[in-house]
Amino acid sequence: MSDDKKTTKPDKDLDGKDLEKTETVDETTTVGTDADDVITKFDIVFDDADDTVDAASDDHSDDSDDIDEADDKTDATDATTDTDKTDATGAEPADSKSTDAKPAAKPTTKPVEVVEAESTAKHIDREIRHRNEFKFKTYPTLALKHASYASDRKGGDVLHDVNMEFYARKTHAVLVDAENEHAAVMGLLSGLMRPTDGKVMFKSQELLELMPQEYRGHFVGMIPQRYALLPYLSAVQNIVMTMEASGRNFLKAKPILATELLEGVGFPDEKNDVPVSELLEIDRRKAAIARALACEPAVILADEPVAQLGDDGRDEVMKLLRSLTRKDDHCVVIVTEDRELAKSCDYTYTL
């Protein structure tokens, strides 16, 4: 086998533009009959960096031509939507190949200005910074708003323009000096009497808007000074009778609930079925408190709860009433003529 090769190589004296790729062209003659004896060789010589850039630009132009053809097809299919994109002067949309084209601006929405809320927040911050103590005022559970009461129009007012507020988780004392004031306060707060002027408010509702049975059967538990319990019935029977009179539905059997209430106030278990007339005075007070709790009221209204009790009995009853405010968020209101008792409460109102 013989090969005649003619090779052209770049001349050193040629310009940079003439230094293009040169190929080794092989003129091969084949001797013999076997086709596998044919051998072709190429020598590739690169001149300088400019040629490399030119070659790359040629490839890029070929790719861009393909992209332009695809864009032309896309523009043809979207021709029906181009009319929506033209501006008011009738100018056509910018060419997709233009590098200066910018995407359409998204519609912006202005943030809502909450001036009042910001002002309130700044005011609260100032109050907290400049005060050693800051308390948020809660809504009273029970209140007298400019309340007046007169037994008859001919006589003077027993209560005149009285304002009192009673809150959950607190004990309150209303200190009275006369029996008629005592009866008037108990009557207004229990809903048994109506004020001649002003309002009695339970939370955000006027007491006159509530049915008497609804208020006394669901929202207030009373502990009268006298006749709190029927003497011929046991403590359990007194509580069950109160539950039945309330008209409420209970999840457990009423005798079971009554027993649990008596246990919660420290009433002796062995005396659950003993008639009230045979009980000690301190046990009668405990049974009366359990009866007031029978309907899960928001307000406990007590009339002289520690009267006729010794020092130990007074302390025990007051400790029990205070525990109700912490345990179940009750609002405890005590109407009394006892100044020492009034001082032991969280708040005291004097008529």
C-alpha positions in Angstrom: 0.0 0.0 0.0 1.4 3.4 -1.0 0.0 6.8 0.1 0.6 10.1 -1.7 -0.1 13.0 0.7 -0.5 16.7 -0.1 -0.6 18.8 3.0 -1.3 22.5 3.1 -0.2 24.4 6.2 -0.9 28.0 7.2 1.7 30.4 6.0 3.3 32.5 8.7 3.2 35.6 6.5 -0.6 35.5 5.9 -2.9 38.0 7.6 -5.1 36.9 10.6 -8.2 36.9 8.4 -6.5 34.5 5.9 -5.5 32.1 8.7 -8.5 29.9 8.4 -8.9 26.3 9.2 -6.9 24.3 6.8 -7.6 20.7 6.2 -5.3 18.0 5.1 -6.8 16.7 2.0 -5.8 13.2 1.3 -5.7 11.9 -2.1 -5.5 8.2 -1.5 -4.9 5.6 -4.1 -5.9 2.1 -3.3 -3.8 -0.8 -4.3 -5.5 -4.1 -4.1 -9.1 -5.2 -4.0 -9.8 -4.9 -0.2 -11.9 -1.8 0.7 -10.7 -1.9 4.3 -7.2 -0.8 3.1 -8.5 2.7 2.5 -7.2 5.1 5.2 -8.2 8.7 5.4 -6.4 11.2 7.7 -7.2 14.8 8.6 -5.0 17.4 10.2 -6.9 20.4 11.7 -5.0 23.5 12.4 -6.5 26.5 14.3 -5.0 29.9 13.7 -5.9 32.3 16.5 -8.6 33.2 19.0 -10.5 35.4 16.5 -11.3 32.4 14.3 -12.6 30.6 17.3 -14.9 33.5 18.1 -16.0 33.7 14.5 -16.8 30.0 14.4 -18.8 30.3 17.6 -20.7 33.3 16.2 -21.5 31.3 13.1 -23.0 28.5 15.3 -24.9 31.0 17.3 -26.3 32.6 14.2 -27.5 29.2 13.0 -29.2 28.6 16.4 -30.7 32.0 16.3 -32.1 31.4 12.9 -33.9 28.3 14.2 -35.2 30.3 17.2 -36.4 33.0 14.8 -38.3 30.5 12.8 -40.0 29.1 15.9 -40.9 32.7 17.0 -42.4 33.4 13.6 -44.6 30.3 14.0 -45.6 31.4 17.5 -46.4 34.9 16.3 -48.6 33.5 13.6 -50.7 31.5 16.1 -51.0 34.5 18.5 -51.9 37.0 15.9 -55.5 37.1 17.2 -54.3 38.3 20.6 -52.0 41.0 19.3 -54.8 43.5 19.0 -55.2 43.5 22.8 -51.6 44.3 23.3 -51.4 47.4 21.0 -51.4 50.8 22.6 -53.8 53.7 22.2 -51.8 55.1 19.2 -52.2 52.0 17.2 -48.6 50.9 17.5 -47.9 47.3 17.1 -46.3 45.3 19.9 -42.5 45.2 20.1 -40.7 42.4 18.3 -39.9 39.4 20.4 -36.2 39.6 19.4 -35.9 43.1 20.8 -33.8 43.2 23.9 -35.3 46.5 25.1 -38.8 44.9 25.6 -40.0 44.8 29.2 -42.7 42.6 30.7 -46.0 44.2 31.3 -46.2 45.8 34.7 -48.4 44.0 37.3 -51.3 45.9 38.8 -50.4 47.2 42.2 -52.8 47.6 45.1 -52.4 50.3 47.7 -52.0 49.0 51.2 -55.0 49.8 53.5 -54.2 52.5 55.9 -55.1 51.7 59.5 -54.7 55.1 61.0 -57.1 54.6 63.9 -55.5 51.2 64.9 -52.0 52.6 64.8 -53.0 55.6 66.8 -54.6 53.4 69.4 -51.5 51.1 69.6 -49.3 54.1 70.0 -51.5 55.4 72.8 -51.3 52.1 74.6 -47.5 52.0 74.3 -47.2 55.5 75.8 -49.5 54.5 78.7 -47.5 51.3 79.4 -44.1 53.2 79.2 -45.1 56.1 81.5 -46.9 54.1 84.1 -45.6 51.7 86.7 -48.9 49.9 86.6 -51.3 49.4 83.7 -54.6 47.5 84.1 -57.0 46.7 81.4 -60.5 47.3 82.6 -62.9 44.3 82.2 -66.6 44.5 81.8 -68.5 44.1 85.0 -70.6 40.9 85.5 -73.3 42.8 87.5 -73.7 46.6 87.9 -76.0 49.4 89.1 -76.1 52.3 86.7 -77.5 55.5 88.4 -80.1 53.3 90.1 -82.6 54.7 92.4 -85.4 53.0 94.4 -88.3 54.3 96.4 -90.8 52.1 98.2 -93.5 54.6 97.2 -93.7 57.9 95.4 -94.8 59.8 98.4 -91.6 59.0 100.5 -88.0 59.7 99.6 -85.7 57.4 97.8 -84.2 54.5 99.7 -81.4 54.4 97.1 -80.6 57.4 95.0 -78.4 57.5 91.9 -76.3 54.5 93.0 -73.4 53.3 90.8 -71.7 50.0 91.6 -69.8 47.5 89.5 -69.2 43.8 90.4 -66.6 41.8 88.6 -65.8 38.1 88.1 -63.1 36.5 90.3 -63.6 39.1 93.0 -65.4 39.5 96.4 -67.5 42.6 96.9 -69.2 44.0 100.0 -72.1 46.5 100.0 -72.1 48.1 103.4 -75.5 49.3 104.5 -76.8 51.0 107.6 -80.5 50.5 107.6 -82.8 47.6 107.0 -84.7 49.2 104.1 -81.3 49.8 102.3 -80.5 46.2 102.9 -83.7 45.0 101.4 -83.5 47.4 98.4 -80.0 46.3 97.4 -80.8 42.6 97.7 -84.1 43.1 95.8 -82.4 45.1 92.9 -79.4 42.7 92.5 -81.6 39.6 92.6 -84.2 40.9 90.2 -87.0 40.7 92.7 -87.4 44.5 92.6 -87.2 47.1 89.7 -85.4 50.4 90.1 -87.6 53.5 89.9 -84.8 55.2 87.9 -81.6 53.9 86.3 -80.6 50.4 85.3 -79.5 47.1 86.7 -77.1 45.5 84.2 -76.1 41.9 83.9 -73.0 41.9 81.7 -74.0 43.9 78.6 -77.8 43.4 79.0 -80.3 45.2 81.1 -81.9 43.0 83.7 -85.4 44.0 82.7 -84.8 42.3 79.3 -84.3 38.9 81.0 -87.0 36.7 82.2 -87.0 36.5 86.1 -86.9 32.7 86.0 -84.0 32.8 83.5 -81.9 35.2 85.6 -82.5 33.6 89.0 -82.5 30.0 87.6 -79.3 30.3 85.5 -77.2 33.4 86.3 -77.5 34.2 90.0 -77.3 32.0 93.1 -78.8 33.5 96.3 -77.8 32.8 99.9 -80.6 34.5 101.9 -80.0 35.2 105.6 -83.2 33.4 106.5 -85.2 30.7 104.8 -82.3 29.6 102.6 -83.3 25.9 103.2 -86.5 24.1 104.1 -85.9 22.7 107.6 -87.8 19.4 107.1 -85.8 18.4 104.1 -82.2 17.1 104.0 -79.4 19.1 102.4 -79.5 16.8 99.4 -83.2 17.2 99.0 -83.0 21.0 99.2 -80.5 21.1 96.4 -82.4 18.6 94.2 -85.5 20.7 94.6 -83.6 23.8 93.5 -82.4 22.1 90.4 -85.8 21.0 89.5 -87.2 24.5 89.9 -84.5 26.0 87.7 -85.8 24.2 84.6 -82.3 23.3 83.5 -81.0 20.1 82.0 -78.2 18.3 83.9 -75.7 15.7 82.6 -75.9 13.6 85.8 -78.6 12.5 88.1 -79.6 15.3 90.4 -78.9 13.5 93.7 -75.4 12.6 92.5 -74.7 16.3 91.6 -76.1 17.4 95.0 -73.8 15.1 96.8 -70.8 16.3 94.8 -71.7 20.0 95.6 -72.0 19.3 99.3 -68.6 17.5 99.2 -67.1 20.5 97.4 -68.1 22.9 100.2 -66.9 20.7 103.0 -70.3 19.4 104.2 -69.9 16.2 106.3 -71.0 13.1 104.2 -72.7 11.4 107.1 -75.2 14.3 107.4 -76.4 14.3 103.7 -79.7 12.7 104.6 -80.2 14.5 108.0 -83.0 17.1 108.1 -81.7 20.7 108.0 -83.3 21.5 111.3 -81.0 19.0 113.1 -77.8 20.4 111.6 -75.3 22.7 113.2 -75.4 26.4 112.1 -72.1 26.2 110.2 -73.3 23.1 108.3 -76.5 24.9 107.4 -74.4 27.8 105.9 -72.3 25.3 103.9 -75.5 23.6 102.6 -76.9 27.0 101.6 -73.7 27.8 99.7 -73.9 24.4 97.9 -77.6 25.1 97.0 -76.6 28.5 95.5 -74.1 26.7 93.3 -76.6 24.2 92.0 -77.3 26.0 88.7 -73.7 27.1 88.0 -74.4 30.8 88.4 -72.1 33.7 87.4 -73.0 35.7 90.5 -73.2 34.5 94.1 -75.4 37.0 96.1 -75.1 36.5 99.9 -77.1 38.3 102.6 -75.1 38.4 105.9 -73.5 35.0 105.3 -71.5 35.0 108.6 -74.2 36.3 110.9 -74.6 34.4 114.2 -71.3 32.5 113.7 -68.3 32.4 115.9 -64.9 33.5 114.8 -63.9 30.0 113.5 -67.2 29.8 111.6 -66.8 33.3 110.1 -63.3 32.5 108.9 -64.4 29.2 107.4 -67.3 30.6 105.5 -65.3 33.6 104.1 -62.5 31.3 103.1 -65.1 29.2 101.2 -66.6 32.2 99.4 -63.1 33.5 98.4 -62.3 30.0 97.0 -65.3 30.2 94.7 -63.9 33.3 92.9 -60.6 31.5 92.1 -62.1 28.1 91.3 -64.9 28.8 89.0 -64.6 32.6 88.3 -67.6 33.5 90.3 -68.5 37.0 91.2 -69.3 37.2 94.9 -71.5 40.0 96.3 -72.1 40.3 100.0 -74.7 42.7 101.4 -73.8 43.3 105.1 -73.8 45.7 108.0 -70.6 44.2 109.3 -67.7 46.5 108.7 -65.1 44.0 109.6 -66.5 41.6 107.1 -66.6 44.4 104.5 -62.9 45.1 105.0 -62.0 41.5 104.2 -63.5 41.7 100.7 -61.7 42.9 97.6 -64.0 45.8 97.0 -66.3 47.7 99.4 -69.2 50.0 98.5 -70.8 52.2 101.2 -74.2 53.7 101.0 
